[in-house]
């Protein structure tokens, strides 16, 4: 082997190593962006069955957030509205909170039957996301809101329904 061949092989090795390093770095940072972030002051989400049982015992309403994982407005609601101290106070004082993935085949227990979250969403009349529902302890829909709402809008929605039940 002559010096020119060795030099060419070294360049290829160095170039290949740099490309692998670049791809690895990009992949690492892309993965970091995809990881779900922990939301501070997020509501204490519980199962539907648990919420109905507790609501019956304590005469509270049930707040249900029907969402879709890739819905940008659902994520905005989760990040910016639910953690607000006024919203958390209203939810904690008057409601049991439940999250339902409108596209999930995971099962929920509702009115004596196990159904998928997709089926439960259809029962609620969900046509788009986010879809917010106020339900009484008997499992009847008291009110609903279709689409994103800001802190003031959700506050009005929650206050109106909790005051009607009182």
VEXTISE-342513 format. One record per atom (N, C-alpha, C): residue in three letters; atom name; y, z, x. Coordinates in Angstrom, 1 decimal, padded with zeros to 4 digits. Each point is the difference from the previous one (the first is absolute). Example, Ala and Ser with C-alpha at 12.3 -4.5 7.8 and 13.67 -1.06 7.14 Angstrom:
+------+------+--------+--------+--------+
: rest : atom :     py :     pz :     px :
+------+------+--------+--------+--------+
:  ala :    N : -005.7 :  007.8 :  013.2 :
:  ala :   CA :  001.2 :  000.0 : -000.9 :
:  ala :    C :  001.2 :  000.0 :  000.9 :
:  ser :    N :  001.1 : -000.7 : -000.4 :
:  ser :   CA :  001.1 :  000.0 :  000.9 :
:  ser :    C :  001.1 :  000.8 : -000.8 :
+------+------+--------+--------+--------+
This chain:
+------+------+--------+--------+--------+
: rest : atom :     py :     pz :     px :
+------+------+--------+--------+--------+
:  unk :    N : -001.2 :  000.0 :  000.8 :
:  unk :   CA :  001.2 :  000.0 : -000.8 :
:  unk :    C :  001.2 :  000.0 :  000.9 :
:  unk :    N :  001.0 : -000.8 : -000.4 :
:  unk :   CA :  001.2 : -000.1 :  000.8 :
:  unk :    C :  001.0 :  001.0 : -000.6 :
:  unk :    N :  001.1 :  000.1 :  000.6 :
:  unk :   CA :  001.1 :  001.0 : -000.4 :
:  unk :    C :  000.6 : -000.5 : -001.3 :
:  unk :    N :  000.1 : -001.3 : -000.2 :
:  unk :   CA :  000.7 : -000.5 : -001.2 :
:  unk :    C : -000.9 :  000.3 : -001.2 :
:  unk :    N : -001.3 : -000.1 :  000.1 :
:  unk :   CA : -000.9 :  000.3 : -001.1 :
:  unk :    C :  000.1 :  001.5 : -000.4 :
:  unk :    N :  000.0 :  000.8 :  001.1 :
:  unk :   CA :  000.1 :  001.5 : -000.3 :
:  unk :    C :  001.4 :  000.3 : -000.6 :
:  unk :    N :  001.0 : -000.6 :  000.4 :
:  unk :   CA :  001.3 :  000.3 : -000.6 :
:  unk :    C :  000.1 : -000.5 : -001.4 :
:  unk :    N : -000.6 : -001.1 : -000.4 :
:  unk :   CA : -000.1 : -000.5 : -001.3 :
:  unk :    C : -000.8 :  001.0 : -000.9 :
:  unk :    N : -001.1 :  000.5 :  000.5 :
:  unk :   CA : -000.9 :  000.9 : -000.7 :
:  unk :    C :  000.8 :  001.3 : -000.3 :
:  unk :    N :  000.7 :  000.5 :  001.0 :
:  unk :   CA :  000.8 :  001.3 : -000.1 :
:  unk :    C :  001.1 : -000.2 : -001.1 :
:  unk :    N :  000.6 : -001.2 :  000.0 :
:  unk :   CA :  001.1 : -000.2 : -001.0 :
:  unk :    C : -000.6 :  000.0 : -001.4 :
:  unk :    N : -001.2 : -000.7 : -000.2 :
:  unk :   CA : -000.7 :  000.0 : -001.3 :
:  unk :    C : -000.4 :  001.4 : -000.4 :
:  unk :    N : -000.5 :  000.8 :  000.9 :
:  unk :   CA : -000.4 :  001.4 : -000.2 :
:  unk :    C :  001.2 :  000.9 : -000.5 :
:  unk :    N :  001.1 : -000.2 :  000.8 :
:  unk :   CA :  001.2 :  000.8 : -000.4 :
:  unk :    C :  000.6 : -000.5 : -001.3 :
:  unk :    N :  000.0 : -001.3 : -000.2 :
:  unk :   CA :  000.6 : -000.5 : -001.3 :
:  unk :    C : -000.9 :  000.5 : -001.2 :
:  unk :    N : -001.3 : -000.1 :  000.2 :
:  unk :   CA : -000.9 :  000.5 : -001.1 :
:  unk :    C :  000.1 :  001.5 : -000.2 :
:  unk :    N :  000.2 :  000.7 :  001.0 :
:  unk :   CA :  000.2 :  001.5 : -000.1 :
:  unk :    C :  001.3 :  000.3 : -000.7 :
:  unk :    N :  001.0 : -000.7 :  000.3 :
:  unk :   CA :  001.3 :  000.2 : -000.7 :
:  unk :    C : -000.1 : -000.4 : -001.5 :
:  unk :    N : -000.7 : -001.0 : -000.3 :
:  unk :   CA : -000.2 : -000.4 : -001.4 :
:  unk :    C : -000.7 :  001.0 : -000.8 :
:  unk :    N : -001.1 :  000.5 :  000.6 :
:  unk :   CA : -000.8 :  001.1 : -000.6 :
:  unk :    C :  000.8 :  001.2 : -000.2 :
:  unk :    N :  000.8 :  000.4 :  001.0 :
:  unk :   CA :  000.9 :  001.2 : -000.1 :
:  unk :    C :  001.0 : -000.2 : -001.1 :
:  unk :    N :  000.6 : -001.2 : -000.1 :
:  unk :   CA :  001.0 : -000.3 : -001.0 :
:  unk :    C : -000.6 :  000.1 : -001.4 :
:  unk :    N : -001.1 : -000.6 : -000.2 :
:  unk :   CA : -000.7 :  000.0 : -001.3 :
:  unk :    C : -000.4 :  001.5 : -000.4 :
:  unk :    N : -000.5 :  000.7 :  001.0 :
:  unk :   CA : -000.3 :  001.4 : -000.3 :
:  unk :    C :  001.2 :  000.8 : -000.4 :
:  unk :    N :  001.1 : -000.2 :  000.7 :
:  unk :   CA :  001.2 :  000.8 : -000.3 :
:  unk :    C :  000.5 : -000.4 : -001.4 :
:  unk :    N :  000.0 : -001.3 : -000.4 :
:  unk :   CA :  000.5 : -000.4 : -001.3 :
:  unk :    C : -000.9 :  000.6 : -001.1 :
:  unk :    N : -001.4 : -000.1 :  000.3 :
:  unk :   CA : -000.9 :  000.6 : -001.0 :
:  unk :    C :  000.2 :  001.5 : -000.2 :
:  unk :    N :  000.2 :  000.7 :  001.1 :
:  unk :   CA :  000.2 :  001.4 : -000.1 :
:  unk :    C :  001.2 :  000.4 : -000.9 :
:  unk :    N :  001.2 : -000.7 :  000.3 :
:  unk :   CA :  001.2 :  000.3 : -000.8 :
:  unk :    C : -000.1 : -000.5 : -001.4 :
:  unk :    N : -000.8 : -001.1 : -000.3 :
:  unk :   CA : -000.2 : -000.5 : -001.3 :
:  unk :    C : -000.8 :  001.0 : -000.8 :
:  unk :    N : -001.0 :  000.6 :  000.6 :
:  unk :   CA : -000.9 :  001.0 : -000.6 :
:  unk :    C :  000.9 :  001.3 : -000.3 :
:  unk :    N :  000.9 :  000.4 :  000.8 :
:  unk :   CA :  000.8 :  001.1 : -000.2 :
:  unk :    C :  000.9 : -000.2 : -001.3 :
:  unk :    N :  000.4 : -001.2 : -000.2 :
:  unk :   CA :  000.9 : -000.3 : -001.2 :
:  unk :    C : -000.9 :  000.0 : -001.2 :
:  unk :    N : -001.2 : -000.3 :  000.0 :
:  unk :   CA : -000.9 : -000.1 : -001.1 :
:  unk :    C : -000.5 :  001.4 : -000.5 :
:  unk :    N :  000.0 :  001.0 :  000.9 :
:  unk :   CA : -000.5 :  001.3 : -000.4 :
:  unk :    C :  000.9 :  000.6 : -001.1 :
:  unk :    N : -000.7 :  000.5 : -001.0 :
:  unk :   CA :  000.9 :  000.6 : -001.1 :
:  unk :    C :  000.7 :  001.2 :  000.6 :
:  unk :    N :  001.3 :  000.1 : -000.4 :
:  unk :   CA :  000.8 :  001.1 :  000.4 :
:  unk :    C : -000.2 :  001.2 : -000.9 :
:  unk :    N :  000.2 :  001.1 :  000.6 :
:  unk :   CA : -000.1 :  001.3 : -000.8 :
:  unk :    C :  001.4 :  000.2 : -000.6 :
:  unk :    N :  000.0 :  000.1 : -001.3 :
:  unk :   CA :  001.3 :  000.2 : -000.7 :
:  unk :    C :  000.3 :  001.5 : -000.1 :
:  unk :    N :  001.1 :  000.5 :  000.5 :
:  unk :   CA :  000.4 :  001.4 : -000.2 :
:  unk :    C :  000.4 :  000.3 : -001.4 :
:  unk :    N : -000.4 :  001.1 : -000.5 :
:  unk :   CA :  000.4 :  000.5 : -001.3 :
:  unk :    C : -000.6 : -000.9 : -001.2 :
:  unk :    N : -001.2 : -000.6 :  000.3 :
:  unk :   CA : -000.6 : -000.8 : -001.0 :
:  unk :    C : -000.6 :  000.9 : -001.1 :
:  unk :    N :  000.0 : -000.5 : -001.3 :
:  unk :   CA : -000.6 :  000.9 : -001.0 :
:  unk :    C : -001.5 :  000.3 :  000.3 :
:  unk :    N : -000.5 :  001.0 : -000.7 :
:  unk :   CA : -001.4 :  000.4 :  000.2 :
:  unk :    C : -000.8 : -000.8 : -001.0 :
:  unk :    N : -000.5 : -001.2 :  000.4 :
:  unk :   CA : -000.8 : -000.8 : -000.9 :
:  unk :    C : -001.3 :  000.6 : -000.2 :
:  unk :    N : -000.5 :  000.0 : -001.3 :
:  unk :   CA : -001.3 :  000.5 : -000.3 :
:  unk :    C : -000.8 : -001.0 : -000.9 :
:  unk :    N : -001.2 :  000.2 : -000.2 :
:  unk :   CA : -000.8 : -001.0 : -000.8 :
:  unk :    C :  000.4 :  000.1 : -001.5 :
:  unk :    N : -000.3 : -001.1 : -000.7 :
:  unk :   CA :  000.4 :  000.0 : -001.4 :
:  unk :    C : -000.7 :  001.1 : -000.8 :
:  unk :    N : -001.3 :  000.1 :  000.3 :
:  unk :   CA : -000.8 :  001.0 : -000.7 :
:  unk :    C :  000.6 :  001.4 :  000.2 :
:  unk :    N :  000.3 :  000.3 :  001.3 :
:  unk :   CA :  000.6 :  001.4 :  000.3 :
:  unk :    C :  001.3 :  000.1 : -000.7 :
:  unk :    N :  000.8 : -001.0 :  000.0 :
:  unk :   CA :  001.3 :  000.1 : -000.7 :
:  unk :    C : -000.1 :  000.2 : -001.5 :
:  unk :    N : -000.9 : -000.6 : -000.6 :
:  unk :   CA : -000.2 :  000.2 : -001.5 :
:  unk :    C : -000.5 :  001.4 : -000.2 :
:  unk :    N : -000.9 :  000.5 :  000.8 :
:  unk :   CA : -000.5 :  001.4 : -000.2 :
:  unk :    C :  001.1 :  001.0 :  000.2 :
:  unk :    N :  000.8 : -000.2 :  001.1 :
:  unk :   CA :  001.0 :  001.0 :  000.3 :
:  unk :    C :  001.2 : -000.1 : -001.1 :
:  unk :    N :  000.3 : -001.2 : -000.4 :
:  unk :   CA :  001.1 : -000.2 : -001.0 :
:  unk :    C : -000.4 :  000.6 : -001.3 :
:  unk :    N : -001.3 :  000.0 : -000.4 :
:  unk :   CA : -000.4 :  000.6 : -001.2 :
:  unk :    C :  000.1 :  001.5 :  000.1 :
:  unk :    N : -000.3 :  000.6 :  001.1 :
:  unk :   CA :  000.1 :  001.4 :  000.2 :
:  unk :    C :  001.5 :  000.5 :  000.0 :
:  unk :    N :  000.8 : -000.7 :  000.6 :
:  unk :   CA :  001.4 :  000.4 :  000.3 :
:  unk :    C :  001.1 : -000.7 : -000.8 :
:  unk :    N : -000.5 : -000.9 : -000.9 :
:  unk :   CA :  001.0 : -000.7 : -000.9 :
:  unk :    C :  001.0 : -000.8 :  000.8 :
:  unk :    N : -000.4 : -000.7 :  001.0 :
:  unk :   CA :  000.9 : -000.8 :  000.8 :
:  unk :    C : -000.4 : -001.5 : -000.3 :
:  unk :    N :  000.9 : -000.9 :  000.3 :
:  unk :   CA : -000.2 : -001.4 : -000.1 :
:  unk :    C : -000.7 : -000.5 :  001.3 :
:  unk :    N : -000.4 : -001.2 : -000.1 :
:  unk :   CA : -000.6 : -000.7 :  001.2 :
:  unk :    C :  000.8 : -001.2 :  000.3 :
:  unk :    N :  000.4 : -000.1 :  001.3 :
:  unk :   CA :  000.8 : -001.2 :  000.5 :
:  unk :    C : -001.0 : -000.8 :  000.8 :
:  unk :    N : -000.1 : -001.3 : -000.4 :
:  unk :   CA : -001.0 : -000.9 :  000.7 :
:  unk :    C :  000.8 : -001.2 :  000.6 :
:  unk :    N : -000.2 : -000.1 :  001.3 :
:  unk :   CA :  000.6 : -001.2 :  000.7 :
:  unk :    C : -001.1 : -001.0 :  000.2 :
:  unk :    N :  000.0 : -001.1 : -000.8 :
:  unk :   CA : -000.9 : -001.1 :  000.2 :
:  unk :    C :  000.6 : -001.0 :  001.0 :
:  unk :    N : -000.6 : -000.2 :  001.1 :
:  unk :   CA :  000.5 : -000.7 :  001.1 :
:  unk :    C : -001.0 : -001.1 :  000.5 :
:  unk :    N :  000.5 : -000.8 :  000.9 :
:  unk :   CA : -000.8 : -001.0 :  000.7 :
:  unk :    C :  000.3 :  000.2 :  001.5 :
:  unk :    N : -001.0 :  000.0 :  000.8 :
:  unk :   CA :  000.2 :  000.3 :  001.4 :
:  unk :    C :  001.0 : -000.9 :  000.7 :
:  unk :    N :  000.1 : -001.3 : -000.3 :
:  unk :   CA :  000.9 : -000.9 :  000.7 :
:  unk :    C :  001.3 : -000.2 : -000.7 :
:  unk :    N :  000.3 :  000.8 : -001.0 :
:  unk :   CA :  001.2 : -000.2 : -000.8 :
:  unk :    C :  001.2 :  000.7 :  000.8 :
:  unk :    N :  001.0 : -000.8 :  000.3 :
:  unk :   CA :  001.1 :  000.5 :  000.8 :
:  unk :    C :  000.8 :  001.0 : -000.8 :
:  unk :    N :  000.1 : -000.2 : -001.3 :
:  unk :   CA :  000.8 :  001.0 : -000.9 :
:  unk :    C : -000.8 :  001.3 : -000.1 :
:  unk :    N : -001.3 : -000.1 : -000.1 :
:  unk :   CA : -000.8 :  001.3 :  000.0 :
:  unk :    C :  000.2 :  000.8 :  001.3 :
:  unk :    N :  000.0 : -000.7 :  001.1 :
:  unk :   CA :  000.2 :  000.6 :  001.3 :
:  unk :    C :  001.4 :  000.7 :  000.1 :
:  unk :    N :  001.0 : -000.7 : -000.6 :
:  unk :   CA :  001.4 :  000.5 :  000.1 :
:  unk :    C :  000.1 :  001.2 : -000.9 :
:  unk :    N : -000.7 :  000.0 : -001.2 :
:  unk :   CA :  000.0 :  001.2 : -000.8 :
:  unk :    C : -000.6 :  001.2 :  000.7 :
:  unk :    N : -001.1 : -000.3 :  000.7 :
:  unk :   CA : -000.8 :  001.0 :  000.7 :
:  unk :    C :  000.9 :  000.6 :  001.2 :
:  unk :    N :  000.7 : -000.9 :  000.7 :
:  unk :   CA :  000.8 :  000.4 :  001.2 :
:  unk :    C :  001.3 :  000.7 : -000.4 :
:  unk :    N :  000.7 : -000.6 : -001.0 :
:  unk :   CA :  001.4 :  000.4 : -000.2 :
:  unk :    C :  000.2 :  000.8 : -001.2 :
:  unk :    N : -000.8 : -000.1 : -001.1 :
:  unk :   CA :  000.3 :  000.7 : -001.2 :
:  unk :    C : -000.8 :  001.3 : -000.2 :
:  unk :    N : -001.3 : -000.1 :  000.2 :
:  unk :   CA : -000.9 :  001.2 : -000.2 :
:  unk :    C :  000.4 :  001.2 :  000.9 :
:  unk :    N :  000.3 : -000.2 :  001.3 :
:  unk :   CA :  000.4 :  001.1 :  000.8 :
:  unk :    C :  001.3 :  000.7 : -000.3 :
:  unk :    N :  000.9 : -000.6 : -000.8 :
:  unk :   CA :  001.3 :  000.5 : -000.3 :
:  unk :    C : -000.2 :  001.4 : -000.6 :
:  unk :    N :  000.7 :  001.0 :  000.5 :
:  unk :   CA : -000.1 :  001.4 : -000.5 :
:  unk :    C :  000.1 :  000.2 : -001.5 :
:  unk :    N :  000.9 : -000.8 : -000.6 :
:  unk :   CA :  000.2 :  000.2 : -001.5 :
:  unk :    C : -001.2 : -000.6 : -000.7 :
:  unk :    N : -000.6 : -001.1 :  000.4 :
:  unk :   CA : -001.1 : -000.6 : -000.6 :
:  unk :    C : -001.2 :  000.9 :  000.2 :
:  unk :    N : -000.2 :  000.5 :  001.2 :
:  unk :   CA : -001.1 :  001.0 :  000.3 :
:  unk :    C :  000.1 :  001.2 : -000.9 :
:  unk :    N :  001.2 :  000.5 : -000.2 :
:  unk :   CA :  000.1 :  001.2 : -000.8 :
:  unk :    C : -000.4 : -000.3 : -001.5 :
:  unk :    N :  000.5 : -001.1 : -000.5 :
:  unk :   CA : -000.4 : -000.4 : -001.4 :
:  unk :    C : -001.5 : -000.2 : -000.1 :
:  unk :    N : -000.6 : -000.7 :  000.9 :
:  unk :   CA : -001.4 : -000.3 :  000.0 :
:  unk :    C : -000.8 :  001.3 :  000.1 :
:  unk :    N :  000.4 :  000.9 :  000.9 :
:  unk :   CA : -000.8 :  001.2 :  000.2 :
:  unk :    C :  000.1 :  000.9 : -001.2 :
:  unk :    N :  001.2 :  000.1 : -000.6 :
:  unk :   CA :  000.2 :  000.9 : -001.1 :
:  unk :    C : -000.6 : -000.4 : -001.3 :
:  unk :    N :  000.0 : -001.3 : -000.3 :
:  unk :   CA : -000.4 : -000.5 : -001.3 :
:  unk :    C : -001.2 : -000.9 : -000.1 :
:  unk :    N : -000.6 : -000.4 :  001.1 :
:  unk :   CA : -001.1 : -001.0 :  000.0 :
:  unk :    C : -001.1 :  000.3 :  001.0 :
:  unk :    N : -001.1 : -000.5 : -000.3 :
:  unk :   CA : -001.1 : -000.2 :  001.0 :
:  unk :    C :  000.1 : -001.5 :  000.4 :
:  unk :    N : -000.1 : -000.3 :  001.2 :
:  unk :   CA :  000.2 : -001.3 :  000.5 :
:  unk :    C : -001.3 : -000.7 :  000.5 :
:  unk :    N : -000.1 : -001.3 : -000.5 :
:  unk :   CA : -001.2 : -000.7 :  000.3 :
:  unk :    C :  000.4 : -001.4 :  000.5 :
:  unk :    N : -000.7 : -000.5 :  001.0 :
:  unk :   CA :  000.2 : -001.4 :  000.4 :
:  unk :    C : -001.3 : -000.8 : -000.3 :
:  unk :    N :  000.2 : -001.2 : -000.6 :
:  unk :   CA : -001.0 : -000.9 : -000.3 :
:  unk :    C :  000.2 : -001.3 :  000.6 :
:  unk :    N : -000.9 : -000.5 :  000.8 :
:  unk :   CA :  000.1 : -001.4 :  000.6 :
:  unk :    C : -000.5 : -001.0 : -001.0 :
:  unk :    N :  000.9 : -000.7 : -000.6 :
:  unk :   CA : -000.3 : -001.0 : -001.0 :
:  unk :    C : -001.0 : -001.1 :  000.3 :
:  unk :    N : -000.3 : -000.1 :  001.3 :
:  unk :   CA : -001.0 : -001.0 :  000.4 :
:  unk :    C : -001.3 :  000.6 :  000.5 :
:  unk :    N : -000.2 :  001.3 : -000.2 :
:  unk :   CA : -001.1 :  000.6 :  000.7 :
:  unk :    C : -001.2 :  000.1 : -001.0 :
:  unk :    N : -001.2 : -000.1 :  000.6 :
:  unk :   CA : -001.2 :  000.2 : -000.8 :
:  unk :    C : -000.5 :  001.4 :  000.1 :
:  unk :    N :  000.7 :  000.9 :  000.7 :
:  unk :   CA : -000.3 :  001.4 :  000.0 :
:  unk :    C :  000.0 :  000.5 : -001.5 :
:  unk :    N : -000.8 :  000.9 : -000.3 :
:  unk :   CA : -000.1 :  000.5 : -001.4 :
:  unk :    C :  000.8 :  001.2 : -000.2 :
:  unk :    N :  000.5 :  000.1 : -001.3 :
:  unk :   CA :  000.7 :  001.2 : -000.5 :
:  unk :    C : -000.7 :  000.5 : -001.3 :
:  unk :    N :  000.1 :  001.2 : -000.3 :
:  unk :   CA : -000.6 :  000.6 : -001.2 :
:  unk :    C :  001.1 :  000.1 : -001.0 :
:  unk :    N : -000.2 : -000.7 : -001.1 :
:  unk :   CA :  001.1 :  000.0 : -001.0 :
:  unk :    C : -000.7 :  000.0 : -001.4 :
:  unk :    N :  000.4 :  001.0 : -000.8 :
:  unk :   CA : -000.6 :  000.2 : -001.4 :
:  unk :    C : -001.5 : -000.2 :  000.0 :
:  unk :    N : -000.6 :  000.8 :  000.9 :
:  unk :   CA : -001.5 :  000.0 : -000.1 :
:  unk :    C : -000.7 : -001.1 :  000.7 :
:  unk :    N :  000.7 : -001.0 :  000.5 :
:  unk :   CA : -000.7 : -001.2 :  000.6 :
:  unk :    C :  000.5 : -000.2 :  001.5 :
:  unk :    N : -000.9 : -000.5 :  000.8 :
:  unk :   CA :  000.4 : -000.4 :  001.3 :
:  unk :    C :  000.4 : -001.5 :  000.0 :
:  unk :    N :  001.2 : -000.3 :  000.4 :
:  unk :   CA :  000.5 : -001.4 :  000.0 :
:  unk :    C :  000.6 : -000.3 :  001.3 :
:  unk :    N :  000.2 : -001.2 :  000.4 :
:  unk :   CA :  000.7 : -000.4 :  001.2 :
:  unk :    C :  001.5 :  000.2 : -000.2 :
:  unk :    N :  000.7 :  000.1 :  001.1 :
:  unk :   CA :  001.4 :  000.2 : -000.1 :
:  unk :    C :  000.6 : -001.3 : -000.5 :
:  unk :    N : -000.6 : -001.1 :  000.2 :
:  unk :   CA :  000.5 : -001.3 : -000.6 :
:  unk :    C : -000.1 :  000.1 : -001.5 :
:  unk :    N : -001.2 :  000.5 : -000.5 :
:  unk :   CA : -000.1 :  000.1 : -001.5 :
:  unk :    C :  000.9 :  001.0 : -000.6 :
:  unk :    N :  000.3 :  001.1 :  000.7 :
:  unk :   CA :  000.9 :  001.0 : -000.4 :
:  unk :    C :  001.4 : -000.6 : -000.1 :
:  unk :    N :  000.4 : -000.7 :  001.0 :
:  unk :   CA :  001.3 : -000.7 :  000.0 :
:  unk :    C :  000.1 : -000.9 : -001.2 :
:  unk :    N : -001.0 : -000.7 : -000.3 :
:  unk :   CA :  000.0 : -000.9 : -001.2 :
:  unk :    C :  000.2 :  000.8 : -001.3 :
:  unk :    N : -000.7 :  001.1 : -000.1 :
:  unk :   CA :  000.2 :  000.9 : -001.2 :
:  unk :    C :  001.5 :  000.4 : -000.1 :
:  unk :    N :  000.6 :  000.3 :  001.1 :
:  unk :   CA :  001.4 :  000.4 :  000.0 :
:  unk :    C :  000.9 : -001.2 : -000.3 :
:  unk :    N : -000.4 : -001.2 :  000.1 :
:  unk :   CA :  000.8 : -001.2 : -000.3 :
:  unk :    C :  000.8 : -000.4 :  001.3 :
:  unk :    N : -000.5 :  000.3 :  001.1 :
:  unk :   CA :  000.7 : -000.4 :  001.3 :
:  unk :    C :  000.0 : -001.6 :  000.1 :
:  unk :    N :  001.2 : -000.5 :  000.2 :
:  unk :   CA :  000.1 : -001.4 :  000.2 :
:  unk :    C :  000.7 : -000.4 :  001.4 :
:  unk :    N :  000.6 :  001.0 :  000.6 :
:  unk :   CA :  000.6 : -000.2 :  001.3 :
:  unk :    C :  000.1 :  001.4 :  000.7 :
:  unk :    N :  000.4 :  000.0 :  001.3 :
:  unk :   CA :  000.1 :  001.3 :  000.7 :
:  unk :    C :  001.4 :  000.1 :  000.6 :
:  unk :    N :  000.4 :  001.3 :  000.2 :
:  unk :   CA : -000.6 :  001.2 : -000.5 :
:  unk :    C :  000.1 :  000.2 : -001.5 :
:  unk :    N : -000.9 :  000.8 : -000.5 :
:  unk :   CA :  000.0 :  000.2 : -001.5 :
:  unk :    C : -000.1 :  001.6 : -000.1 :
:  unk :    N :  001.0 :  000.6 : -000.5 :
:  unk :   CA :  000.0 :  001.5 : -000.1 :
:  unk :    C : -000.3 :  000.4 : -001.4 :
:  unk :    N : -000.8 :  001.0 : -000.1 :
:  unk :   CA : -000.5 :  000.4 : -001.3 :
:  unk :    C :  000.2 :  001.6 : -000.1 :
:  unk :    N :  000.4 :  000.4 : -001.2 :
:  unk :   CA :  000.0 :  001.4 : -000.4 :
:  unk :    C : -001.1 :  000.1 : -001.0 :
:  unk :    N : -000.9 :  000.9 :  000.2 :
:  unk :   CA : -001.1 :  000.2 : -000.9 :
:  unk :    C : -000.1 :  001.5 : -000.4 :
:  unk :    N : -000.4 :  000.2 : -001.3 :
:  unk :   CA : -000.2 :  001.4 : -000.4 :
:  unk :    C : -001.4 :  000.5 :  000.4 :
:  unk :    N : -000.2 :  001.3 : -000.2 :
:  unk :   CA : -001.4 :  000.5 :  000.4 :
:  unk :    C : -001.1 : -000.6 : -000.8 :
:  unk :    N :  000.2 : -000.6 : -001.1 :
:  unk :   CA : -001.0 : -000.6 : -000.8 :
:  unk :    C : -000.3 : -001.4 :  000.5 :
:  unk :    N :  000.7 : -000.5 :  001.0 :
:  unk :   CA : -000.3 : -001.3 :  000.6 :
:  unk :    C :  000.8 : -001.1 : -000.8 :
:  unk :    N :  001.0 :  000.3 : -000.7 :
:  unk :   CA :  000.8 : -001.0 : -000.7 :
:  unk :    C :  001.3 : -000.3 :  000.7 :
:  unk :    N :  000.3 : -001.2 :  000.1 :
:  unk :   CA :  001.2 : -000.5 :  000.7 :
:  unk :    C :  001.2 :  000.5 : -000.9 :
:  unk :    N :  000.9 :  000.7 :  000.7 :
:  unk :   CA :  001.3 :  000.5 : -000.7 :
:  unk :    C :  001.1 : -001.0 :  000.3 :
:  unk :    N :  000.0 : -000.5 :  001.2 :
:  unk :   CA :  001.0 : -001.0 :  000.4 :
:  unk :    C : -000.4 : -000.7 :  001.3 :
:  unk :    N :  000.6 : -001.2 :  000.3 :
:  unk :   CA : -000.3 : -000.7 :  001.2 :
:  unk :    C :  001.2 : -000.7 :  000.5 :
:  unk :    N :  000.0 : -000.4 :  001.2 :
:  unk :   CA :  001.1 : -000.7 :  000.6 :
:  unk :    C : -000.6 : -001.1 :  000.9 :
:  unk :    N :  000.4 : -001.2 : -000.2 :
:  unk :   CA : -000.5 : -001.1 :  000.8 :
:  unk :    C :  001.0 : -000.4 :  001.1 :
:  unk :    N : -000.5 :  000.0 :  001.3 :
:  unk :   CA :  000.8 : -000.5 :  001.1 :
:  unk :    C :  000.6 :  001.2 :  000.8 :
:  unk :    N :  000.7 : -000.4 :  001.0 :
:  unk :   CA :  000.6 :  001.0 :  000.9 :
:  unk :    C :  001.2 :  000.7 : -000.7 :
:  unk :    N :  000.2 :  001.2 :  000.4 :
:  unk :   CA :  001.2 :  000.8 : -000.5 :
:  unk :    C :  000.4 :  000.9 :  001.2 :
:  unk :    N :  001.3 :  000.2 :  000.0 :
:  unk :   CA :  000.6 :  000.8 :  001.1 :
:  unk :    C : -000.1 :  001.5 : -000.4 :
:  unk :    N :  000.5 :  000.8 :  000.8 :
:  unk :   CA :  000.0 :  001.5 : -000.2 :
:  unk :    C :  000.6 :  000.4 : -001.3 :
:  unk :    N :  001.2 : -000.6 : -000.3 :
:  unk :   CA :  000.7 :  000.3 : -001.3 :
:  unk :    C : -000.8 : -000.5 : -001.2 :
:  unk :    N : -000.6 : -001.2 :  000.1 :
:  unk :   CA : -000.7 : -000.5 : -001.1 :
:  unk :    C : -001.3 :  000.8 : -000.3 :
:  unk :    N : -000.7 :  000.3 :  001.1 :
:  unk :   CA : -001.2 :  000.8 : -000.2 :
:  unk :    C :  000.3 :  001.4 : -000.5 :
:  unk :    N :  001.1 :  000.6 :  000.5 :
:  unk :   CA :  000.4 :  001.3 : -000.5 :
:  unk :    C :  000.3 :  000.0 : -001.5 :
:  unk :    N :  000.7 : -001.0 : -000.5 :
:  unk :   CA :  000.2 : -000.2 : -001.4 :
:  unk :    C : -001.3 : -000.1 : -000.8 :
:  unk :    N : -000.9 : -000.9 :  000.5 :
:  unk :   CA : -001.2 : -000.2 : -000.6 :
:  unk :    C : -000.9 :  001.3 : -000.1 :
:  unk :    N :  000.0 :  000.7 :  001.0 :
:  unk :   CA : -000.8 :  001.3 :  000.0 :
:  unk :    C :  000.6 :  001.0 : -000.8 :
:  unk :    N :  001.4 :  000.2 :  000.0 :
:  unk :   CA :  000.7 :  001.0 : -000.8 :
:  unk :    C : -000.2 : -000.3 : -001.4 :
:  unk :    N :  000.2 : -001.2 : -000.4 :
:  unk :   CA : -000.1 : -000.4 : -001.5 :
:  unk :    C : -001.4 :  000.4 : -000.5 :
:  unk :    N : -001.0 : -000.4 :  000.7 :
:  unk :   CA : -001.3 :  000.3 : -000.5 :
:  unk :    C : -000.4 :  001.5 :  000.1 :
:  unk :    N :  000.4 :  000.7 :  001.0 :
:  unk :   CA : -000.4 :  001.4 :  000.1 :
:  unk :    C :  000.8 :  000.8 : -001.1 :
:  unk :    N :  001.2 : -000.4 : -000.3 :
:  unk :   CA :  000.8 :  000.7 : -001.0 :
:  unk :    C : -000.6 : -000.3 : -001.4 :
:  unk :    N : -000.5 : -001.2 : -000.2 :
:  unk :   CA : -000.6 : -000.3 : -001.4 :
:  unk :    C : -001.2 :  000.8 : -000.2 :
:  unk :    N : -000.8 :  000.3 :  001.1 :
:  unk :   CA : -001.2 :  000.7 : -000.2 :
:  unk :    C :  000.3 :  001.5 : -000.2 :
:  unk :    N :  001.1 :  000.5 :  000.5 :
:  unk :   CA :  000.3 :  001.5 :  000.0 :
:  unk :    C :  000.2 :  000.4 : -001.4 :
+------+------+--------+--------+--------+
